[in-house]
């Protein structure tokens, strides 16, 4: 499809609400997914540090 102007591009042939709504939902889901992965990574690393501390304390602090 060839658009004659930016306003034609933004209007998307009369389907602007559907197209731009879908784009918005996609990017919102992408941001939420990245945020969720970041939180999961932090929680996993925290849990691994705690487990390592427990192992170290059970071994008498010897490495």
N, CA, C and O atoms as a Maestro MAE file, in Angstrom:
{
 s_m_m2io_version
 :::
 2.0.0
}

f_m_ct {
 s_m_title
 :::
 protein
 m_atom[252] {
  # First column is atom index #
  i_m_mmod_type
  r_m_x_coord
  r_m_y_coord
  r_m_z_coord
  i_m_residue_number
  s_m_chain_name
  s_m_pdb_residue_name
  s_m_pdb_atom_name
  i_m_atomic_number
  :::
  1 25 0.845 -1.176 0.000 1 A "UNK " " N  " 7
  2 3 0.000 0.000 0.000 1 A "UNK " " CA " 6
  3 2 0.890 1.238 0.000 1 A "UNK " " C  " 6
  4 15 1.868 1.306 0.745 1 A "UNK " " O  " 8
  5 25 0.558 2.191 -0.816 2 A "UNK " " N  " 7
  6 3 1.316 3.436 -0.913 2 A "UNK " " CA " 6
  7 2 0.452 4.562 -0.353 2 A "UNK " " C  " 6
  8 15 -0.697 4.746 -0.756 2 A "UNK " " O  " 8
  9 25 1.032 5.313 0.588 3 A "UNK " " N  " 7
  10 3 0.311 6.417 1.206 3 A "UNK " " CA " 6
  11 2 0.763 7.722 0.581 3 A "UNK " " C  " 6
  12 15 1.928 7.890 0.223 3 A "UNK " " O  " 8
  13 25 -0.169 8.630 0.460 4 A "UNK " " N  " 7
  14 3 0.128 9.929 -0.152 4 A "UNK " " CA " 6
  15 2 0.656 10.934 0.868 4 A "UNK " " C  " 6
  16 15 1.311 11.907 0.496 4 A "UNK " " O  " 8
  17 25 0.376 10.706 2.151 5 A "UNK " " N  " 7
  18 3 0.829 11.632 3.186 5 A "UNK " " CA " 6
  19 2 0.935 10.878 4.512 5 A "UNK " " C  " 6
  20 15 0.502 9.732 4.632 5 A "UNK " " O  " 8
  21 25 1.514 11.544 5.491 6 A "UNK " " N  " 7
  22 3 1.623 10.934 6.824 6 A "UNK " " CA " 6
  23 2 0.255 10.723 7.445 6 A "UNK " " C  " 6
  24 15 0.041 9.736 8.149 6 A "UNK " " O  " 8
  25 25 -0.673 11.633 7.197 7 A "UNK " " N  " 7
  26 3 -2.013 11.459 7.767 7 A "UNK " " CA " 6
  27 2 -2.705 10.235 7.165 7 A "UNK " " C  " 6
  28 15 -3.467 9.560 7.858 7 A "UNK " " O  " 8
  29 25 -2.454 9.938 5.887 8 A "UNK " " N  " 7
  30 3 -2.986 8.711 5.286 8 A "UNK " " CA " 6
  31 2 -2.362 7.473 5.929 8 A "UNK " " C  " 6
  32 15 -3.034 6.471 6.174 8 A "UNK " " O  " 8
  33 25 -1.064 7.570 6.193 9 A "UNK " " N  " 7
  34 3 -0.384 6.449 6.858 9 A "UNK " " CA " 6
  35 2 -0.970 6.211 8.243 9 A "UNK " " C  " 6
  36 15 -1.257 5.071 8.610 9 A "UNK " " O  " 8
  37 25 -1.149 7.274 9.007 10 A "UNK " " N  " 7
  38 3 -1.673 7.145 10.361 10 A "UNK " " CA " 6
  39 2 -3.117 6.647 10.343 10 A "UNK " " C  " 6
  40 15 -3.517 5.891 11.228 10 A "UNK " " O  " 8
  41 25 -3.894 7.055 9.361 11 A "UNK " " N  " 7
  42 3 -5.287 6.617 9.254 11 A "UNK " " CA " 6
  43 2 -5.389 5.146 8.869 11 A "UNK " " C  " 6
  44 15 -6.410 4.515 9.138 11 A "UNK " " O  " 8
  45 25 -4.364 4.592 8.252 12 A "UNK " " N  " 7
  46 3 -4.320 3.177 7.874 12 A "UNK " " CA " 6
  47 2 -5.546 2.722 7.096 12 A "UNK " " C  " 6
  48 15 -6.090 1.648 7.352 12 A "UNK " " O  " 8
  49 25 -5.968 3.528 6.164 13 A "UNK " " N  " 7
  50 3 -7.094 3.152 5.312 13 A "UNK " " CA " 6
  51 2 -8.398 2.973 6.070 13 A "UNK " " C  " 6
  52 15 -9.255 2.194 5.653 13 A "UNK " " O  " 8
  53 25 -8.557 3.680 7.172 14 A "UNK " " N  " 7
  54 3 -9.776 3.587 7.968 14 A "UNK " " CA " 6
  55 2 -9.699 2.563 9.097 14 A "UNK " " C  " 6
  56 15 -10.652 2.411 9.861 14 A "UNK " " O  " 8
  57 25 -8.580 1.867 9.207 15 A "UNK " " N  " 7
  58 3 -8.419 0.841 10.246 15 A "UNK " " CA " 6
  59 2 -7.438 1.278 11.330 15 A "UNK " " C  " 6
  60 15 -6.830 0.439 11.994 15 A "UNK " " O  " 8
  61 25 -7.285 2.571 11.506 16 A "UNK " " N  " 7
  62 3 -6.278 3.096 12.431 16 A "UNK " " CA " 6
  63 2 -6.488 2.601 13.858 16 A "UNK " " C  " 6
  64 15 -5.517 2.213 14.508 16 A "UNK " " O  " 8
  65 25 -7.715 2.600 14.369 17 A "UNK " " N  " 7
  66 3 -7.945 2.168 15.753 17 A "UNK " " CA " 6
  67 2 -7.518 0.718 15.942 17 A "UNK " " C  " 6
  68 15 -6.912 0.378 16.958 17 A "UNK " " O  " 8
  69 25 -7.824 -0.130 14.983 18 A "UNK " " N  " 7
  70 3 -7.439 -1.534 15.083 18 A "UNK " " CA " 6
  71 2 -5.925 -1.692 14.984 18 A "UNK " " C  " 6
  72 15 -5.311 -2.361 15.815 18 A "UNK " " O  " 8
  73 25 -5.325 -1.077 13.969 19 A "UNK " " N  " 7
  74 3 -3.889 -1.240 13.729 19 A "UNK " " CA " 6
  75 2 -3.078 -0.669 14.882 19 A "UNK " " C  " 6
  76 15 -2.236 -1.365 15.450 19 A "UNK " " O  " 8
  77 25 -3.321 0.587 15.235 20 A "UNK " " N  " 7
  78 3 -2.509 1.216 16.281 20 A "UNK " " CA " 6
  79 2 -2.834 0.654 17.651 20 A "UNK " " C  " 6
  80 15 -1.975 0.626 18.533 20 A "UNK " " O  " 8
  81 25 -4.073 0.205 17.836 21 A "UNK " " N  " 7
  82 3 -4.407 -0.475 19.094 21 A "UNK " " CA " 6
  83 2 -3.627 -1.772 19.243 21 A "UNK " " C  " 6
  84 15 -3.136 -2.093 20.326 21 A "UNK " " O  " 8
  85 25 -3.517 -2.517 18.143 22 A "UNK " " N  " 7
  86 3 -2.753 -3.766 18.166 22 A "UNK " " CA " 6
  87 2 -1.272 -3.489 18.420 22 A "UNK " " C  " 6
  88 15 -0.619 -4.224 19.161 22 A "UNK " " O  " 8
  89 25 -0.747 -2.439 17.810 23 A "UNK " " N  " 7
  90 3 0.657 -2.068 18.030 23 A "UNK " " CA " 6
  91 2 0.875 -1.698 19.502 23 A "UNK " " C  " 6
  92 15 1.865 -2.105 20.110 23 A "UNK " " O  " 8
  93 25 -0.041 -0.939 20.057 24 A "UNK " " N  " 7
  94 3 0.058 -0.542 21.461 24 A "UNK " " CA " 6
  95 2 0.005 -1.755 22.389 24 A "UNK " " C  " 6
  96 15 0.800 -1.860 23.323 24 A "UNK " " O  " 8
  97 25 -0.923 -2.660 22.134 25 A "UNK " " N  " 7
  98 3 -1.033 -3.864 22.965 25 A "UNK " " CA " 6
  99 2 0.237 -4.704 22.849 25 A "UNK " " C  " 6
  100 15 0.719 -5.238 23.848 25 A "UNK " " O  " 8
  101 25 0.773 -4.822 21.657 26 A "UNK " " N  " 7
  102 3 2.012 -5.576 21.463 26 A "UNK " " CA " 6
  103 2 3.153 -4.998 22.287 26 A "UNK " " C  " 6
  104 15 3.840 -5.729 23.001 26 A "UNK " " O  " 8
  105 25 3.358 -3.689 22.190 27 A "UNK " " N  " 7
  106 3 4.467 -3.076 22.923 27 A "UNK " " CA " 6
  107 2 4.235 -3.105 24.433 27 A "UNK " " C  " 6
  108 15 5.189 -3.235 25.199 27 A "UNK " " O  " 8
  109 25 2.987 -2.985 24.867 28 A "UNK " " N  " 7
  110 3 2.690 -3.099 26.294 28 A "UNK " " CA " 6
  111 2 3.016 -4.506 26.792 28 A "UNK " " C  " 6
  112 15 3.600 -4.669 27.863 28 A "UNK " " O  " 8
  113 25 2.641 -5.517 26.018 29 A "UNK " " N  " 7
  114 3 2.954 -6.898 26.394 29 A "UNK " " CA " 6
  115 2 4.462 -7.137 26.395 29 A "UNK " " C  " 6
  116 15 4.976 -7.848 27.259 29 A "UNK " " O  " 8
  117 25 5.160 -6.558 25.449 30 A "UNK " " N  " 7
  118 3 6.610 -6.699 25.386 30 A "UNK " " CA " 6
  119 2 7.274 -6.087 26.618 30 A "UNK " " C  " 6
  120 15 8.172 -6.694 27.203 30 A "UNK " " O  " 8
  121 25 6.843 -4.900 27.011 31 A "UNK " " N  " 7
  122 3 7.403 -4.240 28.192 31 A "UNK " " CA " 6
  123 2 7.094 -5.055 29.453 31 A "UNK " " C  " 6
  124 15 7.965 -5.232 30.304 31 A "UNK " " O  " 8
  125 25 5.865 -5.546 29.574 32 A "UNK " " N  " 7
  126 3 5.505 -6.359 30.734 32 A "UNK " " CA " 6
  127 2 6.322 -7.645 30.779 32 A "UNK " " C  " 6
  128 15 6.739 -8.075 31.854 32 A "UNK " " O  " 8
  129 25 6.551 -8.256 29.638 33 A "UNK " " N  " 7
  130 3 7.352 -9.477 29.588 33 A "UNK " " CA " 6
  131 2 8.792 -9.199 30.019 33 A "UNK " " C  " 6
  132 15 9.362 -9.964 30.797 33 A "UNK " " O  " 8
  133 25 9.374 -8.129 29.529 34 A "UNK " " N  " 7
  134 3 10.745 -7.783 29.920 34 A "UNK " " CA " 6
  135 2 10.834 -7.480 31.414 34 A "UNK " " C  " 6
  136 15 11.796 -7.872 32.075 34 A "UNK " " O  " 8
  137 25 9.841 -6.790 31.937 35 A "UNK " " N  " 7
  138 3 9.798 -6.493 33.367 35 A "UNK " " CA " 6
  139 2 9.679 -7.788 34.173 35 A "UNK " " C  " 6
  140 15 10.357 -7.959 35.187 35 A "UNK " " O  " 8
  141 25 8.821 -8.691 33.720 36 A "UNK " " N  " 7
  142 3 8.624 -9.964 34.408 36 A "UNK " " CA " 6
  143 2 9.901 -10.802 34.395 36 A "UNK " " C  " 6
  144 15 10.262 -11.392 35.413 36 A "UNK " " O  " 8
  145 25 10.572 -10.859 33.273 37 A "UNK " " N  " 7
  146 3 11.822 -11.618 33.180 37 A "UNK " " CA " 6
  147 2 12.882 -11.018 34.089 37 A "UNK " " C  " 6
  148 15 13.632 -11.749 34.737 37 A "UNK " " O  " 8
  149 25 12.949 -9.703 34.140 38 A "UNK " " N  " 7
  150 3 13.918 -9.039 35.003 38 A "UNK " " CA " 6
  151 2 13.660 -9.368 36.475 38 A "UNK " " C  " 6
  152 15 14.591 -9.669 37.223 38 A "UNK " " O  " 8
  153 25 12.396 -9.307 36.882 39 A "UNK " " N  " 7
  154 3 12.069 -9.651 38.271 39 A "UNK " " CA " 6
  155 2 12.385 -11.106 38.579 39 A "UNK " " C  " 6
  156 15 12.907 -11.419 39.649 39 A "UNK " " O  " 8
  157 25 12.070 -11.993 37.648 40 A "UNK " " N  " 7
  158 3 12.352 -13.411 37.853 40 A "UNK " " CA " 6
  159 2 13.848 -13.648 38.001 40 A "UNK " " C  " 6
  160 15 14.277 -14.415 38.862 40 A "UNK " " O  " 8
  161 25 14.634 -12.993 37.168 41 A "UNK " " N  " 7
  162 3 16.076 -13.143 37.237 41 A "UNK " " CA " 6
  163 2 16.601 -12.664 38.590 41 A "UNK " " C  " 6
  164 15 17.439 -13.327 39.200 41 A "UNK " " O  " 8
  165 25 16.117 -11.533 39.052 42 A "UNK " " N  " 7
  166 3 16.559 -11.015 40.348 42 A "UNK " " CA " 6
  167 2 16.184 -11.976 41.468 42 A "UNK " " C  " 6
  168 15 16.983 -12.219 42.372 42 A "UNK " " O  " 8
  169 25 14.976 -12.520 41.414 43 A "UNK " " N  " 7
  170 3 14.541 -13.457 42.453 43 A "UNK " " CA " 6
  171 2 15.361 -14.746 42.430 43 A "UNK " " C  " 6
  172 15 15.721 -15.271 43.483 43 A "UNK " " O  " 8
  173 25 15.656 -15.255 41.239 44 A "UNK " " N  " 7
  174 3 16.464 -16.469 41.132 44 A "UNK " " CA " 6
  175 2 17.865 -16.230 41.668 44 A "UNK " " C  " 6
  176 15 18.392 -17.057 42.413 44 A "UNK " " O  " 8
  177 25 18.478 -15.109 41.298 45 A "UNK " " N  " 7
  178 3 19.821 -14.811 41.795 45 A "UNK " " CA " 6
  179 2 19.835 -14.632 43.304 45 A "UNK " " C  " 6
  180 15 20.768 -15.074 43.973 45 A "UNK " " O  " 8
  181 25 18.800 -13.982 43.847 46 A "UNK " " N  " 7
  182 3 18.706 -13.813 45.303 46 A "UNK " " CA " 6
  183 2 18.581 -15.169 45.990 46 A "UNK " " C  " 6
  184 15 19.218 -15.414 47.015 46 A "UNK " " O  " 8
  185 25 17.762 -16.042 45.424 47 A "UNK " " N  " 7
  186 3 17.573 -17.375 46.008 47 A "UNK " " CA " 6
  187 2 18.874 -18.173 45.947 47 A "UNK " " C  " 6
  188 15 19.210 -18.874 46.902 47 A "UNK " " O  " 8
  189 25 19.602 -18.078 44.850 48 A "UNK " " N  " 7
  190 3 20.876 -18.789 44.745 48 A "UNK " " CA " 6
  191 2 21.902 -18.268 45.746 48 A "UNK " " C  " 6
  192 15 22.665 -19.047 46.317 48 A "UNK " " O  " 8
  193 25 21.921 -16.948 45.961 49 A "UNK " " N  " 7
  194 3 22.839 -16.388 46.967 49 A "UNK " " CA " 6
  195 2 22.489 -16.896 48.364 49 A "UNK " " C  " 6
  196 15 23.374 -17.234 49.151 49 A "UNK " " O  " 8
  197 25 21.193 -16.946 48.665 50 A "UNK " " N  " 7
  198 3 20.776 -17.444 49.977 50 A "UNK " " CA " 6
  199 2 21.149 -18.907 50.159 50 A "UNK " " C  " 6
  200 15 21.613 -19.306 51.227 50 A "UNK " " O  " 8
  201 25 20.948 -19.698 49.127 51 A "UNK " " N  " 7
  202 3 21.324 -21.113 49.209 51 A "UNK " " CA " 6
  203 2 22.832 -21.279 49.394 51 A "UNK " " C  " 6
  204 15 23.276 -22.151 50.141 51 A "UNK " " O  " 8
  205 25 23.612 -20.445 48.717 52 A "UNK " " N  " 7
  206 3 25.061 -20.506 48.869 52 A "UNK " " CA " 6
  207 2 25.471 -20.113 50.284 52 A "UNK " " C  " 6
  208 15 26.378 -20.720 50.854 52 A "UNK " " O  " 8
  209 25 24.821 -19.113 50.852 53 A "UNK " " N  " 7
  210 3 25.121 -18.711 52.225 53 A "UNK " " CA " 6
  211 2 24.799 -19.830 53.200 53 A "UNK " " C  " 6
  212 15 25.550 -20.060 54.148 53 A "UNK " " O  " 8
  213 25 23.699 -20.525 52.981 54 A "UNK " " N  " 7
  214 3 23.334 -21.638 53.854 54 A "UNK " " CA " 6
  215 2 24.381 -22.737 53.755 54 A "UNK " " C  " 6
  216 15 24.802 -23.281 54.775 54 A "UNK " " O  " 8
  217 25 24.809 -23.072 52.537 55 A "UNK " " N  " 7
  218 3 25.827 -24.099 52.353 55 A "UNK " " CA " 6
  219 2 27.146 -23.691 53.039 55 A "UNK " " C  " 6
  220 15 27.807 -24.505 53.684 55 A "UNK " " O  " 8
  221 25 27.501 -22.415 52.881 56 A "UNK " " N  " 7
  222 3 28.741 -21.938 53.505 56 A "UNK " " CA " 6
  223 2 28.647 -22.001 55.022 56 A "UNK " " C  " 6
  224 15 29.614 -22.373 55.686 56 A "UNK " " O  " 8
  225 25 27.513 -21.649 55.567 57 A "UNK " " N  " 7
  226 3 27.373 -21.653 57.027 57 A "UNK " " CA " 6
  227 2 27.341 -23.098 57.551 57 A "UNK " " C  " 6
  228 15 27.825 -23.363 58.651 57 A "UNK " " O  " 8
  229 25 26.783 -24.019 56.786 58 A "UNK " " N  " 7
  230 3 26.754 -25.428 57.216 58 A "UNK " " CA " 6
  231 2 28.151 -26.036 57.152 58 A "UNK " " C  " 6
  232 15 28.470 -26.946 57.917 58 A "UNK " " O  " 8
  233 25 28.971 -25.543 56.256 59 A "UNK " " N  " 7
  234 3 30.334 -26.064 56.120 59 A "UNK " " CA " 6
  235 2 31.278 -25.381 57.110 59 A "UNK " " C  " 6
  236 15 32.481 -25.639 57.087 59 A "UNK " " O  " 8
  237 25 30.767 -24.544 57.948 60 A "UNK " " N  " 7
  238 3 31.608 -23.872 58.945 60 A "UNK " " CA " 6
  239 2 32.338 -22.676 58.380 60 A "UNK " " C  " 6
  240 15 33.329 -22.220 58.952 60 A "UNK " " O  " 8
  241 25 31.860 -22.167 57.269 61 A "UNK " " N  " 7
  242 3 32.472 -20.996 56.687 61 A "UNK " " CA " 6
  243 2 33.673 -21.298 55.822 61 A "UNK " " C  " 6
  244 15 34.238 -20.397 55.203 61 A "UNK " " O  " 8
  245 25 34.077 -22.576 55.773 62 A "UNK " " N  " 7
  246 3 35.237 -22.950 54.940 62 A "UNK " " CA " 6
  247 2 34.805 -23.008 53.477 62 A "UNK " " C  " 6
  248 15 33.710 -23.458 53.139 62 A "UNK " " O  " 8
  249 25 35.704 -22.538 52.635 63 A "UNK " " N  " 7
  250 3 35.390 -22.535 51.204 63 A "UNK " " CA " 6
  251 2 36.157 -23.643 50.533 63 A "UNK " " C  " 6
  252 15 36.044 -23.826 49.320 63 A "UNK " " O  " 8
  :::
 }
 m_bond[251] {
  # First column is bond index #
  i_m_from
  i_m_to
  i_m_order
  :::
  1 1 2 1
  2 2 3 1
  3 3 4 2
  4 3 5 1
  5 5 6 1
  6 6 7 1
  7 7 8 2
  8 7 9 1
  9 9 10 1
  10 10 11 1
  11 11 12 2
  12 11 13 1
  13 13 14 1
  14 14 15 1
  15 15 16 2
  16 15 17 1
  17 17 18 1
  18 18 19 1
  19 19 20 2
  20 19 21 1
  21 21 22 1
  22 22 23 1
  23 23 24 2
  24 23 25 1
  25 25 26 1
  26 26 27 1
  27 27 28 2
  28 27 29 1
  29 29 30 1
  30 30 31 1
  31 31 32 2
  32 31 33 1
  33 33 34 1
  34 34 35 1
  35 35 36 2
  36 35 37 1
  37 37 38 1
  38 38 39 1
  39 39 40 2
  40 39 41 1
  41 41 42 1
  42 42 43 1
  43 43 44 2
  44 43 45 1
  45 45 46 1
  46 46 47 1
  47 47 48 2
  48 47 49 1
  49 49 50 1
  50 50 51 1
  51 51 52 2
  52 51 53 1
  53 53 54 1
  54 54 55 1
  55 55 56 2
  56 55 57 1
  57 57 58 1
  58 58 59 1
  59 59 60 2
  60 59 61 1
  61 61 62 1
  62 62 63 1
  63 63 64 2
  64 63 65 1
  65 65 66 1
  66 66 67 1
  67 67 68 2
  68 67 69 1
  69 69 70 1
  70 70 71 1
  71 71 72 2
  72 71 73 1
  73 73 74 1
  74 74 75 1
  75 75 76 2
  76 75 77 1
  77 77 78 1
  78 78 79 1
  79 79 80 2
  80 79 81 1
  81 81 82 1
  82 82 83 1
  83 83 84 2
  84 83 85 1
  85 85 86 1
  86 86 87 1
  87 87 88 2
  88 87 89 1
  89 89 90 1
  90 90 91 1
  91 91 92 2
  92 91 93 1
  93 93 94 1
  94 94 95 1
  95 95 96 2
  96 95 97 1
  97 97 98 1
  98 98 99 1
  99 99 100 2
  100 99 101 1
  101 101 102 1
  102 102 103 1
  103 103 104 2
  104 103 105 1
  105 105 106 1
  106 106 107 1
  107 107 108 2
  108 107 109 1
  109 109 110 1
  110 110 111 1
  111 111 112 2
  112 111 113 1
  113 113 114 1
  114 114 115 1
  115 115 116 2
  116 115 117 1
  117 117 118 1
  118 118 119 1
  119 119 120 2
  120 119 121 1
  121 121 122 1
  122 122 123 1
  123 123 124 2
  124 123 125 1
  125 125 126 1
  126 126 127 1
  127 127 128 2
  128 127 129 1
  129 129 130 1
  130 130 131 1
  131 131 132 2
  132 131 133 1
  133 133 134 1
  134 134 135 1
  135 135 136 2
  136 135 137 1
  137 137 138 1
  138 138 139 1
  139 139 140 2
  140 139 141 1
  141 141 142 1
  142 142 143 1
  143 143 144 2
  144 143 145 1
  145 145 146 1
  146 146 147 1
  147 147 148 2
  148 147 149 1
  149 149 150 1
  150 150 151 1
  151 151 152 2
  152 151 153 1
  153 153 154 1
  154 154 155 1
  155 155 156 2
  156 155 157 1
  157 157 158 1
  158 158 159 1
  159 159 160 2
  160 159 161 1
  161 161 162 1
  162 162 163 1
  163 163 164 2
  164 163 165 1
  165 165 166 1
  166 166 167 1
  167 167 168 2
  168 167 169 1
  169 169 170 1
  170 170 171 1
  171 171 172 2
  172 171 173 1
  173 173 174 1
  174 174 175 1
  175 175 176 2
  176 175 177 1
  177 177 178 1
  178 178 179 1
  179 179 180 2
  180 179 181 1
  181 181 182 1
  182 182 183 1
  183 183 184 2
  184 183 185 1
  185 185 186 1
  186 186 187 1
  187 187 188 2
  188 187 189 1
  189 189 190 1
  190 190 191 1
  191 191 192 2
  192 191 193 1
  193 193 194 1
  194 194 195 1
  195 195 196 2
  196 195 197 1
  197 197 198 1
  198 198 199 1
  199 199 200 2
  200 199 201 1
  201 201 202 1
  202 202 203 1
  203 203 204 2
  204 203 205 1
  205 205 206 1
  206 206 207 1
  207 207 208 2
  208 207 209 1
  209 209 210 1
  210 210 211 1
  211 211 212 2
  212 211 213 1
  213 213 214 1
  214 214 215 1
  215 215 216 2
  216 215 217 1
  217 217 218 1
  218 218 219 1
  219 219 220 2
  220 219 221 1
  221 221 222 1
  222 222 223 1
  223 223 224 2
  224 223 225 1
  225 225 226 1
  226 226 227 1
  227 227 228 2
  228 227 229 1
  229 229 230 1
  230 230 231 1
  231 231 232 2
  232 231 233 1
  233 233 234 1
  234 234 235 1
  235 235 236 2
  236 235 237 1
  237 237 238 1
  238 238 239 1
  239 239 240 2
  240 239 241 1
  241 241 242 1
  242 242 243 1
  243 243 244 2
  244 243 245 1
  245 245 246 1
  246 246 247 1
  247 247 248 2
  248 247 249 1
  249 249 250 1
  250 250 251 1
  251 251 252 2
  :::
 }
}
